[in-house]
Amino acid sequence: MGRHGRLPARARPRREGEPPLRLLFAGTPAPAVPSLEALLASGHEVVAVLTRPDARSGRGRTVSRSPVAERADAAGLPVLQPRSPREPEFLEQLAGLAVDCAPVVAYGALVPQAALDVPLHGWVNLHFSLLPAWRGAAPVQHAIMAGDELTGASTFRLEAGLDTGPVFGTVTEPIGPRDTAGDLLGRLAVSGAALLVATLDGIAAGTLVPEPQPAEGISLAPRIEPADARVNWDLPAHVVDRRVRGVTPAPGAWTTWRGERLRLGPVEPVTHDPGVAAPDLAPGEIAAGTGGVLAGTGRGAVRLGQVQPAGKRMVPAADWARGARPQPGERFGA
């Protein structure tokens, strides 16, 4: 688990000679790949992978496989891609695999009770928060946006409720002052993969018993849609900063400029040295000068990093401002 990890005292590492678990791994996006890699390198046997169906993406709307499916293909593993895990055909396939356990990392669909009941040891979910905090689809994003200083990952037994099952173990991770959701999720994907393997080792050894989640400290982390990532310039600078970092890289913070969408990279609250004059900007008002490109907020200002006009690439804010030539009093979002 590393310096910040915890497993219940009954757990111990798998011993050589103990029978491995037959596993169905369920996952879809890139943060799930380190867990699949770790399981492939463990003493357990991944017999198949469950992932979301191929989807169209990009400007050309080309069909692409999920990152987990691509890694499974490279490993020569069977890939199951039902439209829904409720489909009778998938339930028959699951029963035929005779797996002992199904580890889950960001699969992206609700698993019905009929599937939860099939593996001997159930489904074990790796969730990127310290449960019961931030139950839901976007725990890392919400932790940053809320200003949390500490988060982590948990393994728990999947059940019908939303991330409500008993917890096997946790690993903690500090949130840095400039962390984006992508930065933090990248670290948790690696430390969480080690936690997941250790959890399965304890289950295989018969020494790991999950503990019920506390009834206090519950918070929810619903999926963040593009509309939720629009910057509200009336908020204080430190809140704008957290909200922008929380939706970076996806779905990506944005505002409007002269009627068109402008995507924003991370911003930084402006701190003024004593005696140094600073522009007094209204919410969303822009000022470009030697101190960079500043935007006013409900309290204070933020310095823009990179911006992406519609249909163009990301560029430094100063380069954008030289071309856009914002006029005195012009605002984002107007």
N, C-alpha and C positions, 0 to 999 in steps of 0.2 A: 504493500500500500504506500510505502514511502513515508516521509516525515509526517505528512498530514493525514494518513489513512487510518481507518478504523474498521475492523471486523469484530463481531462478537467473540468473546473469549473462547468459545467452544470450537472455533475454527482453527484448522492447521493446514499447511500445504499438503498436496497430494504426495503420497509416498510411492516410490518406485514399485511397480508391480500391481498397484491397485488398478482395477479395470477402468478404462476411460469411459466417458459419457458419449453416447451417440447424439449428435446435435443437429437441429435445423436452425440455421442462423437467419434471422429476419432483420433486414435493414435496407435503406435506400440511398441516402445522400453521402457525400464525401466524409463527413465526420464519423460515419459508421464503419468506414473501411479499416481504420486502425484496430478496431475490435475484431473484425474478421481476420485480419492478418495475425493478431495475437492468438486467436483460437486455432488457426491453421498451424501455428508454431508450437502449440501446447500439446499435452498428451491426450487431448480429447479428439474425437473424430467428427468433423463436419461432413455430414453425408449429403446435404443439399442446402440451397439458399432460397429464401423467400424474399422477393422484392417487388416494388411497384412496376406496373407494365411500362414498356417503352413509351416515351412521350415525345411530342414535337416541341422543339425549342429553337431559339435564335431567329434572326431575320428571315432565313430561308425556310423556317419551319421544318427542318430536317428531323427525322426520327432518331432519337438517341437513347441508349441504354443508361440505366442508373449507374453511378460509380460502383456500387456494390455488385451489380450484375456484371460489369466489366471485370472486376477483380475475380469474381466467381468463374467467369469464362476462362480467364488466364490460368486459374487453378484446376480447370477441368471438372468443375462441380455442376451437378444438375441445378438449373435455375427455374423456380416456380414463380409465375407472374399472374396470378388470378386477378381479375378485376376487383374481386372482393374475397376476403378469406372466408366469407359465408357460403361460397359456392360449394355445392355437394361434391363436385369433382375434386376441388382442393382438399376437402375433408377426407375424401377417400385416399388421395395421395399422401396426406399427413399420416393417416393410420397405417398405410403400407410402408412408410419409412421406418416405423418402429423406433422412433427417437426417444431418448430418455429425458431430454430437456430441449427447450427452444429459447436460446438467448435472443433478445430483441434490442436493437439500437436504432431509434428513429425510423421505424418501418413506414409509418405514415398512414395507417388505416387501423380501425378498431378491430381487435381480434374477438370473435364471438365465443361465448362460453363453450359451445360445442367443440371448438378447436382448443381452448384452454384446458379442457379436460383430457385431451389425448395423451400428451407426454407424461411419463411416470412422475417427473419432478416439475411439471408445469412449465410455464414460460417465465423467464427471468429477464426483466427489463433494466437496461442501463439508462438512467435519466440524468440529465445534466443540471441537477440542483441538489440542495440538501433538503430532502423531503422532511416535512410536508410543505416547505417553502416552494413556491413557483411550480405548482402542478399545471401541466398543460403543454402546448406545442412549442412555446418560445421562452423557455426558462432563462437562457443566457441573455437574451435581448432584454427581458424585463428586469433582470437583476442589475444590469448596467444602467438602464433608464431610471431605476428606483434609487440609484446611488449606493447600492450595497457595496461593502468593502470586502466581503468574503462570500464565496459560493463554493460549489463543488459538484460531485456526482454521487449518485446512489444506485445501488442494485436492489431491486425489490421483486417480489412475486407478483406477476401481472394478474389482475382480476378485473371484473366487469366495471368497477368504478374508475374514475379518471385519476390515475397515478395514486391510488389509495392503498395499495397492497403493502404487506409487511416487508420491512427493510432488512436485507442481508448485511450490507456494509456501506461505508461511505469513504470518500476521499475529498479533502478540502483544497481550495485554490483561492489565493488572494486576487482581488480585482485591482489592477493598476490604474492610476489616475488618467492614463491615456489609452487604456485598452479599448479596442472595438469588440463588437460581438464576434467577429471573425478571429481576432487574436485569442480571445478567451476560449472560444469553442475549440480552436486548434489545440490548446494545451489540455483541455478537459477530455478531448477525444483520445489523447495518448494515455493520460493517467487513468481515465475511466476504463480503457481497454485492459490495463493491468488489474484493476479492481474486478472487472467481469471475469477474467480468468481465475483469479483467486477465489471468487465466489463459487464458480463451478467446481473448483478443486475441493472446496469445503463441502459442497453438496455431494460430490462423488465419494468423499470420505465418510459421509454420514455424520459429520460433526458440526454442521452449520445450520442453525435454526433461525429463521427470520423473526424480527421483533416488530410488534405493531407500531404504526406511526403515532406520534403524539397528537392529541386532540387540539393542541394549541399551535399557533404559528403558521396556520394554513394561509397560503396566498395563491392566486391563480395567474397563469401566464398564457392567455389566449393567443392564437396565431395573429401575427402582425401583417396586415394587408398594406398594399402600396398607399392607400389613402391615409392610413395611420402614420405614415412616415413623412407627411407634409409638415414642414417646420412651422410652429406657432411662434411668431416673433414677439408676441406679448408676454411670453414666459421669461423668467430671469435668465441671464447669460449662462449660469452654471447648469440650469435645467436644459436649455437648448443644447449645450455641449453634450450632456449625458444622453439625451434623446437621439442626437445625430450619431454618436458612437454606437448606441444600442441597435441601430438599424443599418450599420455598416458591416459587411458589404451588401447585405440583402435585408429588406427590399431596396434599401438605399434612400437616404434623406433627399428631399427635394423642396423647391419653392417655385414661384413663378416670377418671371422677369419680362416685362413688356409683353405680357400675355402668353408667353411660352414657358414650358417647364424647364427648370434648371436644376440639375442634380448637384448635390453638395457632398464633398468628402468631409472628414472630421474637421470641426472648427475648434477654436481655443478661446476661452474667456480672456478678455483683455484685463490685465492688471496694470494700473497706472502708478508710476513712481511719484512720490510726493513732489509737488512743485512743477510737475510736467503737465502742460495743458492737454486736455483730451477732448475730442469732439463730443458734444452732447447730442446723441442721435435718437430719433424716435424709433419705435419698434419697426424693424425692417429697413430703415433708412441706411443708405450706403455711403461710405466715405473711402476714397482711395487716395493714398499718399505714401510718404516714406515709411510709415508704420505698418504698411500692408493694406489689404482691403478689409474694412471693418463694416459690420452690420449691427445696427442697434437692436436691443431687445427690451423687454419690459423693465429690466434693471441691469444696466451695464451694456457692454458690447462684446461681440465675438469677432475674432480674426478668421477669415476664410482661409482654407488650405488650398484645395483643388475644387474645380467646378467643371460641370459637363453640360454644355448647351445641347438642346435637342438635336439629335442626329449627328453630333460631333463627338470627339474624344475628350477625355479628362485633360484639363490644362491647369497650370498654376493660376490662382485667382488674379494675380497681378497681370498676367498675360491676357486673361479674359477682360479685365477692366480697361486695358489699353485699347482694346477693340470696341468694347461696349460703350465706353465713355459715359458713365453714369453722371447725370446732371444733379446739381444741388437739390436736395429734398426728394430725389427719386427713391422709391422703396421696393423691396421684394414683396411679392404677394399682393401688390396693388391691383 
